[in-house]
């Protein structure tokens, strides 16, 4: 989890605007990969700290539901910030 936090902190200054010519298939694949990543974070978190697994999974499920289908750019940006806050809070508790 610490490495993920460092990654998120490092990439806060990156430009979040999508490429103008992003093909719909690529966008769909990226959204699918993001959602799969949320699921994997929950699974790995459950292995890391079983006592806090349910809390983490509930938070990730809420984020996935807020993400929308299909998600727009505002939802993606909002979810990114919410994910960072969820992981930071969960990491503090797990530590």
N, C-alpha and C positions, 0 to 999 in steps of 0.2 A: 504494500500500500504506500510506503514511503516513496518508492520510485514513481508510482503513478502520480502522487502529489507533486513531486518535483517536475514531472513532465507537464502537468497542467499549469503549474506556476510559470514554467519556462515559456509556454506557448500563449500566455495571456496577451502578449503584445502583437500577435500575428493578425493579419488582416482577415476578417471574417466574411468578407464579401465573396459570394460564389463567382466562379468564372462565368462569363457571359455565355459562352458556347458549350456549357456542360450538357452533354447528351442526357435525355431523360433516363435512359437505361443505366448510365453511370450514376446518376443521382439516386435512383432507386436502389442500386447495389450498395451505395454508401450508407443510405438510411438503414438498409437491412443489416449491414455490418455493424453500425452503431448500436442497433437494438440487440444484436447478438452479443456485442461487447457488454452491454448492460447486464444481460443474463449471466455472462461469464464472470463478471465482477461479483455478482451475487453468489455464485457457486464457489468461487475462490474465497470470498469473504466468509462463507459458511465454514469452509475448511480451516481458515485462519483463526477465527474466533467464534466457535459455535454458540456461545452464550449471547452474542449480539447478532447472529445470523438473521433471525426473524425481522429485527428492526431494519437491517440493511436491505433485505429483500422487499419489505414493505415500501421503503423509500424509493427503491429502484422501480418497482411496479408503478408507483404513483408518477414517477418521472416519465415512464414509458407511456402511460395513459395521457399525460399532459402534452406529450410530444405531438400527438395528432396523427391523422392518417388521411392524406399524406401531409407531412409536416411542412410548414412554411418557414422561411428564414427567421422570422421573429421567434417562433416556437423553438427552433434549433438553438438560437442564441440564449433564450431563457433557460432551456434545459441544460445547456452547457454550464451556466452559472449555478444552477440548482444542483447539478451533479457535483461540481467542485465543493459546494457547501456541505452536501450530504457526505461525501467522502472525507472531507476534513473533520467534520464532527464525529463520524464513525471511527476514523483513525485515532482521534484523541481519546475516545472511550475505550477502544481496543488496546491502546498503549497503556 
